[in-house]
């Protein structure tokens, strides 16, 4: 993981002030990864480092937004929306997780994995778009009301199936690694021929808890039974969501299969998702990504 935090010239976008800030952010994450491995006082050193990372990241967002305005960048609105999602949703949610768990190793790994993944994807895709090297990846026409409606429907569905409350970590999840997970790809098709592609990423701790509750026995290993049960849970989640969103009669499941983290990452770099949300259940994270076709 530490190698991933090393600066790669491929991340340069050609604006010195921005490239220098990005290099420093990666350096901070690299040091945090190193500190997190110190079994003696690593968690408390991480606590101070995480505060520094947050403050520096927010300062960088402000500077980068000022630069985008200075060049009349036409993708400013959606880019700022991504910054705001990190500012006001992701970082506060991760901090809350850290505080409530007393800076547990799991919560520190959530923080580092999500921040490192976010930085990597954001720089390579969104920030490089500032200089016109590549196009923007996110659609700017999804309203906050539409996202709120989807979040609310998912909250009800997760409560019904898992008996858990959820907290939104990000409304623009970019495929960040938040821990060992089960990744399911579902394809639904309507009678009109329209297709919906859904990716669900369920952290193993969440799957194990759910299947343990179903069987009435504690499970600690992701064997074939648990994996298949997790896959069926993902289908049930979408079915219940369809009922809440009044889509169940329009779309039928065409295919469902497990995919690897590498296949999931590739999909994120090749596809443009209409909705991509990340949640914390208190017993594990899960992501819900939708592509309308």
N, C-alpha and C positions, 0 to 999 in steps of 0.2 A: 504493500500500500504506500509506503514511503516513496518508492520510485515514482508513483503516479503524481506525487506532490511536487516533484522536481520541475523546474521551469523548462519549457520546450519552446524553441524559437518559432515553432509552428503557431504558437498562441499569439505572437505579435500581430497587431492590427495596423501598425505603421504610425501610431500617434504616441509619441514618447511619454507624455504624462500618463496616459491610460495604460500603456505597456508596463511602465514602472510600477504603477499601483497594482496591476495584476500580478506582477512578479513578487511583490511584497505580500499580497494575500496568499499566494501559494506557499511562500516561505513560512508564513504564520501557521498555515495548516500543517505543513511538514513538521514544524516544531511541536505542534499539538499532538500529532500522531506519535512522535517520539516520547513525549511526556506521558501519553496515555498508557504506555507500556511499562512505566515505572510503578511497580506494585506498592511501593512505600508511600510516596506522597504525590504520585502522578495525578490523582483526581483533583487535588486541591490546586496544583500548579495549572492544570487544565482549566479550572474555574476562572482563574485570572486571565489566562490566555484567551479563553473564549470571549470574555468581555472586551478584550482588546481587539479581537477579530471583528466582533460585531460593530464596535465604534468605528474602526477603520473602514469596514465595508460600507457602512452608511455614509461616511464622509466621501468615499470614492464614488458612490452612486450620485451624490450631489454634484461632484466635479464633472462626472461623465455626462450628466444631464445638461449641465451648463455648456459643455463642449458641443453636444448635439444641437442645442439651440443656436449656438454661435454659427454653425454651418447650415442651419435650416434643414436639418435631417428630417426627411418625410416619414420616417418610422419612429419618430420621437414618442408619440402617444402610447403605442403598444409596448415600446421599450421601457418607458417609465412605469407602465402598468406591471411589468415583470419585476422591476426594482421594488415597487410598492408591495407586491406580493411577498417578496423576500423580507422587506423592512417590517411590514405590519402583520404578516401572518406566519411565515416560516420561522424566522428568528425568534419571535416571542413564543411560538408553540414549542420550539426546541428548547428554549430556556426554561419554560414551564416544566417540561419533561425532565430536564436536568435537576431543577430545584426539588420537584416532588419526589424524585428517586434518590435524592442526596448524592447527585453526581455519580450514579452507578456506571459500571463499565458499559452496560448496554445502552444507556442514554448518551454517553460520550461517543460511542460508536455510531449511534443514530446521527448525532450532530456532525461528526467528522465526515461520515459517508455522504450525507445529504449535501453538506456545504462543498465538499470536494467535487462531487458529481455536478452540482449546480454551477460551480465556477467553470469547470471544464466545458460543459455544454453551452453555457451562456457566452463564454469568450469565443469559442470556436464558431458558434452559429450567430448569436445575436450581435456581439460586438464587432465581428468581422463584417457584418452587414452595414455597419455605420460607414465604413469606407468603400462600400459598394462592391466588395469582393464576392458576396453571395446575397441572395434575397432573404427577407425576413421569413421565419418559419411559422409564426403564430398568426392565427386569424384575428383580426381586430374587431370583427362585427358581432362577437358573442357578448350579449349584454350581461350586466351584473345580475339582473333579474333572472335570466336563464340559468346562470351558474348557481344562484341562490336556490332556485327551484330544484335543480339536480342535487345539490348538497342536502337540502331538506328531505328529499325523497330517499336518498341514500341513508340519511340518519335514521329515518323510520325503519327502513329495510334492515339495517344492521342491528337495530334494537330488537326487531322481531326475530331475526335469525340467531344472532350471537348473544342477545341480552346485554349489549354493551352500548355505552354512549360514545359518540365519536367527536373528535375535534379536528377541524380543518388545519392542515399543516401548510398546504400550498394549493392554489387554484391554477397553477401553471407548472405542474410536475413535469420534469424533463428526463425521467428515467433514472434518477439518482439511486445508487445502491444503498438501501437502508438496512441490510442484513440478509441472511440466507432466507430465500423466499420461494414460494411456489408461484409460477407464472403461467396463466391460462389464457389462451387466445380463443375467443368465441366469435363466430360469424353468424349473423341473423339476416334473413332475407324476407322481404315483403312480397305479396302477390303481384305488386307493380314492378318487381325486379330490383327495387332499391335495396341496398345492402348496408348493414351496420357492422362494423368491426369493433370488438371490445377486447381490451387487455385488462386482466385483473392480476395484481401482484399482491399475494398474501404472505406476510412474514410467517415463518415456520412456527413461531411461538403462538401465533393467533390460530393457525390451523390445528396445532396439537391441542390447544385449549378447547376448541370447538368440538373436535372429534372425541376427546376425552369425556366431555360433557354428554355427548350423544351416546357413548358406550357405558358411561358410568364407571369408568376406570381410568387411572392416570396413565398417560402415554408420554414417552420421552423421545421416541425415535420416529423419523419420517420413513416408514416402510411403504410397501405398495398399497396396503389397505388405507393408510392415512392419506397417501397421495391421491388415490382415487376418490376418497371421501371429500378431500379438499376441492378437487375438480368439480364434483357434484354440488358442493356448497356454492361455488362460483356461479354455476348455472342457476341455482335456486335464488341467489342474490339478484341476478339479472331478471329472472322471471317475476320476482316480487317487485322489483323496481319498475318493470314494464306495467304491472297492474296499477301501481301508484301514478305512473305517467300516462296511463291509458294507451299503451302500445302493444299489450300482449296479444291482441287479436289481429294486429297488422303484420307482426314479424314472427317467423318461425326459426328455430335453431337449425342451421345448416351444417355446422361443423364445430367441434371443440377438441382442442388438444393442448398438451403441455409444451412449452417452449423453453429454451435455455436462456440464461441471462444475455449471452452473446447475440442470440436471435432477437431478443427484445431490444437491446441497444441498437442493433442494425435497423429495426423498424422505426425507432425514434429518429434516426438520422435520415431516413428515407421518406417517412410519412409526415403529413401535416395533420395533427389531431384537432378535432373540434373542441373536445373537452379533455382535460387531463388533471385529475385531482389526487391529492395525497392526504391521508387521514391517520390519526393516532387513536387507537381504541383503548389505550391504557394497558393492553395486553399484547400489543404488536401493531405494526403499521400495515396499512394496505393502500394500494393505488388503484384508481379506476380511470381508464383511458378510453375515449370513444372517437371513432372516425366514421363520419357519415359519408356514404358514397352514392 
